[in-house]
């Protein structure tokens, strides 16, 4: 719980993984995950793990080797780590 004297806006988080759904709806399609480990990003697709390179903008993250953008439409679950202040 935050104390009254703490500024809620000073808290910083770092994205370290997310799950993406590829398909027309939640009942059909395929889920993949992208995770960051030791400053590198990896695409986890079933039993295949591939290193990928991200490109960041203010609102989007683009990755090589996959044909989707991480947006509100494709992102299913995002994992963040609280940074030390």
Contact map, one row per residue, 1 for C-alpha under 8 A:
1110000000000000000000000000000000000000000000000000000000000000000000000000000000000
1111010100000000000000000000000000000000000000000000000000000000000000000000000000000
1111110000000000000000000000000000000000000000000000000000000000000000000000000000000
0111111000000000000000000000000000000000000000000000000000000000000000000000000000000
0011111000000000000000000000000000000000000000000000000000000000000000000000000000000
0111111100000000000000000000000000000000000000000000000000000000000000000000000000000
0001111111100000000000000000000000000000000000000000000000000000000000000000000000000
0100011111100000000000000000000000000000000000000000000000000000000000000000000000000
0000001111100000000000000000000000000000000000000000000000000000000000000000000000000
0000001111110000000000000000000000000000000000000000000000000000000000000000000000000
0000001111111000000000000000000000000000000000000000000000000000000000000000000001101
0000000001111100000000000000000000000000000000000000000000000000000000000000000001111
0000000000111110000000000000000000000000000000000000000000000000000000000000000111100
0000000000011111000000000000000000000000000000000000000000000000000000000000000111100
0000000000001111100000000000000000000000000000000000000000000000000000000000011110000
0000000000000111110000000000000000111000000000000000000000000000000000000000001110000
0000000000000011111000000000000011110000000000000000000000000000000000000000011100000
0000000000000001111100000000000011100000000000000000000000000000000000000011111000000
0000000000000000111110000000001111000000000000000000000000000000000000000011110000000
0000000000000000011111000000001111000000000000000000000000000000000001000111100000000
0000000000000000001111100100111100000000000000000000000000000000000000000111000000000
0000000000000000000111110000111100000000000000000000000000000000000000000100000000000
0000000000000000000011111101110000000000000000000000000000000000000000000000000000000
0000000000000000000001111101100000000000000000000000000000000000000000000000000000000
0000000000000000000000111111100000000000000000000000000000000000000000000000000000000
0000000000000000000010111111100000000000000000000000000000000000000000000000000000000
0000000000000000000000001111100000000000000000000000000000000000000000000000000000000
0000000000000000000000111111110000000000000000000000000000000000000000000000000000000
0000000000000000000011111111111000000000000000000000000000000000000000000000000000000
0000000000000000000011100001111100000000000000000000000000000000000000000000000000000
0000000000000000001111000000111110000000000010000000000000000000000000000000000000000
0000000000000000001111000000011111000000001111000000000000000000000000000000000000000
0000000000000000111100000000001111100000001110000000000000000000000000000000000000000
0000000000000000111100000000000111110000111100000000000000000000000000000000000000000
0000000000000001110000000000000011111000111100000000000000000000000000000000000000000
0000000000000001100000000000000001111111110000000000000000000000000000000000000000000
0000000000000001000000000000000000111111110000000000000000000000000000000000000000000
0000000000000000000000000000000000011111000000000000000000000000000000000000000000000
0000000000000000000000000000000000011111100000000000000000000000000000000000000000000
0000000000000000000000000000000000011111110000000011100000000000000000000000000000000
0000000000000000000000000000000001111011111000000011110000000000000000000000000000000
0000000000000000000000000000000001111001111100001111000000000000000000000000000000000
0000000000000000000000000000000111100000111110001111000000000000000000000000000000000
0000000000000000000000000000000111100000011111111100000000000000000000000000000000000
0000000000000000000000000000001110000000001111111000000000000000000000000000000000000
0000000000000000000000000000000100000000000111111000000000000000000000000000000000000
0000000000000000000000000000000000000000000111111000000000000000000000000000000000000
0000000000000000000000000000000000000000000111111100000000000000000000000000000000000
0000000000000000000000000000000000000000011111111110000000000000000000000000000000000
0000000000000000000000000000000000000000011100011111000000000000000000000000000000000
0000000000000000000000000000000000000001111000001111100000000000000000000000000000000
0000000000000000000000000000000000000001111000000111110000000011100000000000000000000
0000000000000000000000000000000000000001100000000011111000000011000000000000000000000
0000000000000000000000000000000000000000100000000001111100001111000000000000000000000
0000000000000000000000000000000000000000000000000000111110001110000000000000000000000
0000000000000000000000000000000000000000000000000000011111111100000000000000000000000
0000000000000000000000000000000000000000000000000000001111111000000000000000000000000
0000000000000000000000000000000000000000000000000000000111110000000000000000000000000
0000000000000000000000000000000000000000000000000000000111111000000000100000000000000
0000000000000000000000000000000000000000000000000000000111111100000011100000000000000
0000000000000000000000000000000000000000000000000000011110111110000011100000000000000
0000000000000000000000000000000000000000000000000000011100011111000111000000000000000
0000000000000000000000000000000000000000000000000001111000001111110110000000000000000
0000000000000000000000000000000000000000000000000001110000000111111000000000000000000
0000000000000000000000000000000000000000000000000001000000000011111000000000000000000
0000000000000000000000000000000000000000000000000000000000000011111100000000000000000
0000000000000000000000000000000000000000000000000000000000000001111110000000000000000
0000000000000000000000000000000000000000000000000000000000000110011111000100000000000
0000000000000000000000000000000000000000000000000000000000011110001111100100000000000
0000000000000000000100000000000000000000000000000000000000011100000111111110000000000
0000000000000000000000000000000000000000000000000000000000111000000011111110000000000
0000000000000000000000000000000000000000000000000000000000000000000001111111000000000
0000000000000000000000000000000000000000000000000000000000000000000001111110000000000
0000000000000000000111000000000000000000000000000000000000000000000111111111000000000
0000000000000000011110000000000000000000000000000000000000000000000001111111110000000
0000000000000000011110000000000000000000000000000000000000000000000000010111110000000
0000000000000000011100000000000000000000000000000000000000000000000000000011111000000
0000000000000010111000000000000000000000000000000000000000000000000000000011111100000
0000000000000011110000000000000000000000000000000000000000000000000000000000111110000
0000000000001111100000000000000000000000000000000000000000000000000000000000011111000
0000000000001111000000000000000000000000000000000000000000000000000000000000001111100
0000000000111100000000000000000000000000000000000000000000000000000000000000000111110
0000000000111100000000000000000000000000000000000000000000000000000000000000000011111
0000000000010000000000000000000000000000000000000000000000000000000000000000000001111
0000000000110000000000000000000000000000000000000000000000000000000000000000000000111
